[in-house]
């Protein structure tokens, strides 16, 4: 049995260096459900032979919507490797939806013909909803880690945060802010009340012009005299500057461009990013543009990222086991990515717990059903809930409801701290999202 060892020193050092200290949740008084040392390998007695899971991806290198989670979805490989270490073979079959609804339908149909027992829809947008609908029509259980299905079927689940939960976290992040500026580039407009002014890239020739106007509105830059002003006219500062900027864009890549432009104009107020910032594509694009991963950047997410491994509880040990498995998989050049066109190591920095946990859930359901029949797998999964004791790395999941995520969405803050928990990679961006400290007990 492969056990987590020698991680304590790394964790202690990273804990001291972190800006934000993670506290044990107050609402878990009972003993932790897993041992003090969590095995990396996962066992699944009863899993049928020739068991396979389909993964739908949007491939692309030019910022195609949905492609931002390609690297995150490599967490599915980690789950399969952990079960392999425990003696249970899990085959992953990936299909490219080509970024279209028709492509998504064709991808799911191809997976159905291959005999998969369930589908992980690792994309977003209209193609994710089309894939989920097609899976429903074919009787395939489907898990969407990064998207919300429309009118989900009994065997369709999302493991991401609901819109209502994300909205509540955004309100928390904006608490005390009275003059909020929205800076947008084609993204959804957050419904949160309190946005006093909106600047859209559509109204400017270049993103730098938009950023300059935003800096003026936050009081970080002076407005120059208007053309034709009298000689000697002075630059002026806005009377009531914005005290926060909400940043929204159609893709994480465009989001990173906006953030970097705002930073280049020395915008100093919090930059609050409600959607897209936690995708690997945001981190990599921001790094390419020399943007800063600092506590000025605030997003919203369930508290289940890498920093969870620093917690001294069951969830911390579950995440530590996952990250140990990431390191092991990265060190084996024979382990490929989902599309088998590169080694897993190339994407190890981005492989996430969401895709990993989706695979864990489907495997556990098939083992309980003692069958690879998709209908039986879906029926079993509807009766199940999971936590770190069942091998999850992220927050607890309850599949008795279509929105399986049990954890609340909270504000999270960007940090460039290298936690030292993933394989060293000089090319990987340095950005982790850390929840705010839990309130002190009175």
FENNOR-V803605 format. One record per run of one state. SS is the DSSP state (@ for helix, = for strand, . for the rest). FROM is the first residue (numbers start at 1). TO is the last residue. If there is no record, write none. Layout:
ss: {SS	SS}
from: {FROM	FROM}
to: {TO	TO}
//
This chain:
ss: {.	=	.	@	.	=	.	=	.	@	.	@	.	=	.	@	.	=	.	@	.	=	.	=	.	@	.	=	.	=	@	.	@	.	=	.	=	.	=	.	@	.	=	.	@	.	=	.	@	.	@	.	=	.	=	@	.	@	.	@	.	=	.	@	.	=	.	=	.	=	.	=	.	=	.}
from: {1	3	4	8	18	39	40	52	58	67	70	72	86	91	97	101	115	118	122	125	139	141	145	156	159	163	174	180	187	195	201	204	207	218	223	224	236	237	244	250	252	265	270	274	280	289	297	303	306	311	314	331	336	337	343	344	348	353	370	374	382	385	387	388	391	397	399	403	404	405	406	409	416	432	436}
to: {2	3	7	17	38	39	51	57	66	69	71	85	90	96	100	114	117	121	124	138	140	144	155	158	162	173	179	186	194	200	203	206	217	222	223	235	236	243	249	251	264	269	273	279	288	296	302	305	310	313	330	335	336	342	343	347	352	369	373	381	384	386	387	390	396	398	402	403	404	405	408	415	431	435	442}
//
